[in-house]
Amino acid sequence: MKDQPDDFFQIKEDVLLLKTKIVPRSSKDEIRGVEDKVLKIAVSAPPVEGKANKRCISFLADYFGVAPSQVEITSGIKSKNKLIKICGIKPQEFEEKLKETLKDLEFRAKK
């Protein structure tokens, strides 16, 4: 897959690879922005017995409007740093959704 300008993701056709850092035991599930070339994602579940991984998959599936079966952690199962593969999302949809979220984060940070 060809690298995109933003190093935290690669996308080709309908397959998206995301470099992420998961923050478990957060007050809510949310994307917190891009930090050190990874997408920081907070999940409310604790990092025990795969609960944070399951919550991360569920959150990303809801966020991008795909089935949980289309979201897979391909590396980093026992780490905060994970490579996540999402199938069935169009590049334009991904970019629009993420830009909207990151703009909202910037706006809230400026307040």
C-alpha positions as CSV (number, residue, x, y, z in Angstrom):
1,M,0.0,0.0,0.0
2,K,1.2,3.5,-0.8
3,D,1.9,5.7,2.1
4,Q,-0.4,8.7,2.5
5,P,0.8,12.2,3.5
6,D,-0.3,11.4,7.1
7,D,1.9,8.7,8.3
8,F,-0.7,7.2,10.7
9,F,-2.7,5.6,8.0
10,Q,-2.5,3.8,4.7
11,I,-5.4,3.2,2.4
12,K,-5.9,1.4,-0.8
13,E,-9.3,0.8,-2.5
14,D,-11.5,-0.2,0.5
15,V,-8.8,-1.3,3.0
16,L,-7.6,1.1,5.6
17,L,-4.6,0.4,7.9
18,L,-4.4,2.6,11.0
19,K,-1.5,3.0,13.4
20,T,-3.1,3.6,16.8
21,K,-2.4,4.1,20.4
22,I,-5.2,2.9,22.6
23,V,-5.9,4.6,26.0
24,P,-8.0,2.2,28.1
25,R,-10.2,3.1,31.1
26,S,-11.1,6.5,29.7
27,S,-14.3,8.3,30.7
28,K,-15.7,7.8,27.2
29,D,-14.9,6.3,23.8
30,E,-13.5,8.8,21.5
31,I,-10.7,9.8,19.0
32,R,-8.4,12.2,20.7
33,G,-6.3,13.2,17.7
34,V,-3.0,12.4,16.1
35,E,0.1,12.2,18.2
36,D,3.6,11.0,17.3
37,K,2.3,9.7,13.9
38,V,-0.4,7.5,15.5
39,L,-4.2,8.0,15.9
40,K,-4.9,8.2,19.7
41,I,-8.2,6.4,20.6
42,A,-9.7,6.4,24.1
43,V,-11.9,3.5,25.1
44,S,-13.8,3.1,28.3
45,A,-13.0,-0.6,28.8
46,P,-10.1,-1.9,30.9
47,P,-7.1,-3.7,29.3
48,V,-8.0,-7.0,30.8
49,E,-9.2,-10.2,29.1
50,G,-9.3,-8.4,25.7
51,K,-12.0,-6.0,26.8
52,A,-10.3,-2.9,25.6
53,N,-9.6,-4.5,22.2
54,K,-13.2,-5.5,21.8
55,R,-14.4,-2.0,22.7
56,C,-11.9,-0.5,20.3
57,I,-13.2,-2.7,17.5
58,S,-16.8,-1.9,18.3
59,F,-16.1,1.8,18.6
60,L,-14.2,2.0,15.2
61,A,-17.0,-0.1,13.5
62,D,-19.6,2.4,14.8
63,Y,-17.5,5.4,14.0
64,F,-16.8,4.4,10.4
65,G,-20.2,2.7,9.8
66,V,-18.9,-0.8,9.1
67,A,-19.6,-4.2,10.7
68,P,-17.4,-5.2,13.6
69,S,-16.3,-8.2,11.5
70,Q,-14.7,-5.7,9.1
71,V,-12.4,-4.3,11.8
72,E,-9.3,-6.4,12.8
73,I,-6.3,-5.7,15.1
74,T,-3.5,-7.1,12.9
75,S,-0.7,-6.4,15.4
76,G,-0.3,-5.2,19.0
77,I,-3.0,-7.3,20.6
78,K,-1.3,-7.0,24.0
79,S,0.1,-3.5,23.5
80,K,-1.3,0.0,23.5
81,N,0.2,0.5,20.1
82,K,-1.9,-1.4,17.5
83,L,-2.1,-1.7,13.7
84,I,-5.8,-1.9,12.9
85,K,-7.2,-3.0,9.5
86,I,-10.7,-1.8,8.5
87,C,-12.3,-3.2,5.3
88,G,-15.2,-1.8,3.4
89,I,-14.6,1.9,3.8
90,K,-14.1,4.3,0.9
91,P,-11.0,6.5,1.0
92,Q,-13.1,9.7,0.6
93,E,-15.5,8.7,3.4
94,F,-12.6,8.0,5.8
95,E,-10.8,11.2,5.1
96,E,-14.0,13.3,5.4
97,K,-15.0,11.7,8.7
98,L,-11.5,12.0,10.2
99,K,-11.0,15.6,9.1
100,E,-14.4,16.5,10.7
101,T,-13.3,14.9,14.0
102,L,-9.9,16.5,14.0
103,K,-11.3,19.9,13.2
104,D,-13.7,19.5,16.1
105,L,-10.9,18.6,18.4
106,E,-8.9,21.7,17.3
107,F,-12.0,23.9,17.9
108,R,-12.5,22.5,21.4
109,A,-8.8,22.9,22.2
110,K,-8.9,26.6,21.3
111,K,-11.8,27.3,23.6
